């Protein structure tokens, strides 16, 4: 009896699908779900708006974690190690050199 090779199903991306950039994700959970809230964190932002929420089963999240880990290992093998900044917080390391724009009427004051 011949064994059929399984091929993954085709992944269809609808034209209306929005692509977002996220530099922050909040991970939370309930006994039955893992919740990933993707957002953009910008300097001097008082509130952070969640742009997309993904809810997964714990098993799905663990499989996602394994796939992400494997892809990061392959990425680093091709492009070099990803160095995570050290310091007081990742946010301060990423945004410490970003300052609000200057007020043209008073250069010593932010607008």
Buried (B, 14 or more C-beta within 10 A) or exposed (E): EEEEEEEEEEEEEEEEEEEEEBEBEEEEEEEEEBBBBBBBEEEEEEEEEBBEEEBBEEEEBEEBEEEEEEEEEEEEEEEEEEEEEEEEEBEEEBBEEEEEEEEEEEEEEEE
